[in-house]
Amino acid sequence: MQTNIDQTRWYERIWAAFIFFTRLPFWRWHQPPQACYKTVVEHWPLTGWLTGGLMAATLWVGSHYLPYLVAVLLAVVVRLLVTGALHEDGLADFLDGFGGGGHDRERILTIMKDSHIGTYGVLGLIVYELLLVAALYSLPPTLAALTILAADPYAKMVTAQLISMMPYARKEEEAKNKTIYRKMQWPAGISLAIQGLLPMGLYLWYTGLPWELIIFLPCLAMYLLYLLIWNRLRGYTGDCCGAVCLLVELTVYLVVCAL
């Protein structure tokens, strides 16, 4: 008998999000109903508290015992291990699809679903990781760690808006994880905002950095990517969400560097 989403409990939905977005063995302790996985995006920023926290802690602690560049690289590696490079895989597929598929919707979707990585994906990941490491390395350790804590959940909150802004580009049975996220209602939207804005608000209050640019420019990056995705696909995919999340987060780091 299939469980309806409304019959599931809130903590099971959060548990499903941590199982879905990380590679930590949460599934060993509890396996929520399959319906919960339709709501994982609603708790996506909350998983960023964990992934961002582990990454920030690695960078900050490592900077006290290792050369700073090594600490930054280890922090990036820790997040890759914790998330299983889930979003990086999405970024690579996104770049391959949009780079090699032209304006042919079906060709883009076919390329994005192909498990093999292409030239655009390889080059894009190299450039992305170099910019990420360079941006973090340019910041003092404490500021870099605090920025990670704020940027990770915030980027996930901003990216989650894609779910409400357009439909899924494929049929449910064609999805990689066989799941289409449900449209968020206002209680989920409020929860999502709290998850993403609370760390960012505390960060801006503590650092005193100008909030206008740090809040606005990542949102602008998301909107421009939304226009690209809408014009080419008329809908989102999981790969699109992963790619937009990483690029929005990178925008935060670059803005802080510029400031």
C-alpha positions in Angstrom: 0.0 0.0 0.0 1.5 3.3 -1.1 1.8 6.0 1.6 0.4 9.5 0.9 2.7 12.4 1.5 0.2 14.0 4.0 0.2 10.7 6.0 4.0 11.0 6.6 5.4 12.8 9.6 7.6 15.9 9.5 10.7 14.2 11.0 10.5 11.4 8.4 10.6 14.0 5.6 13.6 15.6 7.1 15.2 12.2 7.5 14.6 11.5 3.9 16.3 14.7 2.9 19.4 13.8 4.8 19.4 10.4 3.2 18.9 11.8 -0.3 21.4 14.7 -0.2 24.2 13.1 1.8 26.1 9.8 1.8 26.1 9.5 5.5 24.4 6.3 6.7 21.2 7.7 8.0 19.3 5.0 6.1 20.8 2.4 8.5 18.9 3.8 11.4 15.6 4.6 9.8 14.1 4.2 6.3 11.2 6.7 5.8 8.3 6.0 3.4 9.0 6.5 -0.2 6.5 9.4 -0.4 8.8 11.4 1.8 11.3 11.7 -1.0 8.9 14.0 -2.9 9.5 16.6 -0.2 13.2 16.5 0.2 13.8 19.9 -1.5 11.7 21.5 1.2 14.4 20.5 3.7 17.4 21.0 1.4 18.8 24.0 3.2 18.7 22.1 6.5 21.0 19.5 5.0 23.3 22.5 4.1 23.7 23.1 7.8 25.3 19.7 8.1 27.4 19.7 4.8 28.4 23.4 5.3 29.2 22.8 9.0 31.5 19.9 8.2 33.2 21.8 5.4 33.6 24.9 7.5 34.9 23.0 10.5 37.5 21.1 8.4 38.7 24.4 6.9 38.9 26.3 10.2 40.5 23.5 12.3 42.8 22.5 9.4 44.0 26.1 9.1 45.5 25.8 12.6 47.6 22.8 11.9 48.2 22.7 8.1 49.1 25.1 5.4 45.9 27.1 4.6 45.7 26.0 1.0 45.8 22.3 2.2 43.0 23.1 4.7 40.9 24.6 1.9 41.4 21.6 -0.3 40.6 19.2 2.5 37.4 21.1 3.2 36.3 20.7 -0.4 37.2 17.0 -0.3 35.2 16.5 2.8 32.0 18.0 1.2 32.5 15.8 -1.9 32.7 12.7 0.3 29.7 13.7 2.5 27.5 14.5 -0.5 28.9 11.9 -2.8 29.6 14.7 -5.3 25.8 14.7 -6.0 25.7 18.4 -7.1 29.0 18.2 -8.9 27.6 15.4 -11.0 24.6 17.6 -11.7 26.8 20.5 -12.8 28.8 18.2 -15.1 25.6 16.8 -16.7 24.1 20.3 -17.0 27.2 21.7 -18.8 27.4 18.7 -21.1 23.7 19.0 -22.0 23.5 22.7 -22.5 27.0 22.9 -24.1 26.5 20.0 -26.5 22.8 19.9 -27.0 22.4 23.4 -28.6 18.7 24.4 -28.6 17.4 20.9 -29.1 15.4 20.1 -26.0 15.3 16.3 -26.4 19.0 16.2 -27.2 19.9 18.2 -24.1 17.8 15.9 -21.9 19.4 12.8 -23.5 22.9 14.1 -23.0 22.1 15.1 -19.4 20.8 11.6 -18.7 24.0 9.9 -20.1 26.2 8.7 -17.3 29.4 9.5 -19.3 31.0 12.9 -18.8 31.9 15.0 -21.8 34.3 17.8 -22.5 32.1 20.6 -21.3 31.5 18.7 -18.0 35.2 18.1 -17.4 36.3 21.6 -18.2 33.4 23.1 -16.3 34.1 21.1 -13.1 37.8 22.1 -13.3 37.0 25.8 -13.6 34.3 25.6 -10.9 36.6 23.8 -8.4 39.5 26.2 -9.1 37.3 29.2 -8.6 35.9 27.7 -5.4 39.3 27.0 -3.9 40.7 30.3 -5.0 37.7 32.2 -3.5 37.9 30.5 -0.2 41.7 30.7 -0.1 41.5 34.5 -0.6 39.5 34.9 2.6 40.8 34.7 6.2 40.1 31.3 7.7 37.4 32.4 10.2 35.6 34.5 7.5 35.9 31.7 5.0 34.4 29.2 7.5 31.5 31.6 8.4 30.8 32.3 4.8 30.5 28.6 4.1 28.1 28.2 6.9 25.9 30.9 5.5 26.3 30.3 1.7 25.6 26.6 1.7 22.0 26.7 3.1 21.3 30.0 1.4 22.2 28.7 -2.1 20.0 25.6 -1.5 17.1 27.8 -0.4 17.4 30.1 -3.5 17.8 27.1 -5.9 14.7 25.4 -4.4 12.6 28.1 -5.9 13.1 26.4 -9.3 10.6 23.7 -8.2 7.9 26.3 -7.9 8.9 28.4 -10.9 8.5 25.6 -13.5 7.5 22.0 -14.0 9.7 18.9 -14.1 11.1 18.5 -17.6 10.7 14.7 -17.8 8.0 12.2 -16.9 8.3 10.7 -13.4 9.3 7.3 -14.7 12.2 8.9 -16.7 13.6 10.7 -13.6 17.0 9.4 -12.4 15.7 8.8 -8.9 12.1 8.0 -10.1 10.8 10.9 -8.0 9.3 14.3 -8.9 9.4 16.8 -6.1 6.0 18.2 -5.1 5.1 21.9 -5.5 5.7 23.7 -2.2 2.8 25.2 -0.3 3.2 28.2 1.9 4.1 26.4 5.2 6.9 24.6 3.4 8.0 27.9 1.8 8.2 29.6 5.2 10.2 26.7 6.6 12.5 26.8 3.6 13.1 30.5 4.1 13.9 30.1 7.8 16.4 27.3 7.0 18.2 29.4 4.4 17.9 32.9 5.8 18.7 32.3 9.4 22.3 31.3 8.9 22.7 34.1 6.3 21.1 36.7 8.6 23.4 35.8 11.5 26.4 35.9 9.2 25.6 39.4 7.9 24.9 40.7 11.4 28.2 39.3 12.7 30.4 40.3 9.8 28.8 43.6 9.1 29.2 43.1 5.3 26.7 44.9 3.0 23.8 42.6 2.8 22.3 44.0 -0.4 25.0 42.6 -2.7 25.4 39.3 -0.9 21.6 38.7 -1.0 20.8 40.1 -4.4 23.6 38.9 -6.7 23.2 35.2 -6.0 19.4 35.6 -6.6 20.2 37.4 -9.9 22.5 34.5 -10.8 19.7 32.0 -10.1 17.2 34.0 -12.2 19.6 34.2 -15.2 20.1 30.4 -15.0 16.3 30.0 -14.6 15.8 31.9 -17.9 18.4 29.7 -19.6 16.8 26.5 -18.4 13.3 27.7 -19.2 14.2 28.8 -22.7 15.9 25.5 -23.5 13.9 22.9 -21.6 10.6 24.5 -20.4 11.2 22.7 -17.1 13.8 21.7 -14.5 15.7 18.4 -13.8 17.6 17.3 -10.8 20.8 18.1 -12.7 19.6 21.6 -13.2 19.0 22.0 -9.5 22.4 20.7 -8.6 24.2 22.9 -11.1 22.3 26.1 -10.1 22.9 25.4 -6.4 26.7 25.2 -6.9 26.8 28.3 -9.1 24.6 30.3 -6.7 26.8 29.3 -3.8 30.0 30.2 -5.8 28.4 33.6 -6.5 28.2 34.2 -2.7 31.9 33.4 -2.3 32.9 35.6 -5.2 30.8 38.6 -4.0 32.4 38.3 -0.5 35.8 38.2 -2.1 35.0 41.3 -4.1 33.8 43.1 -1.0 
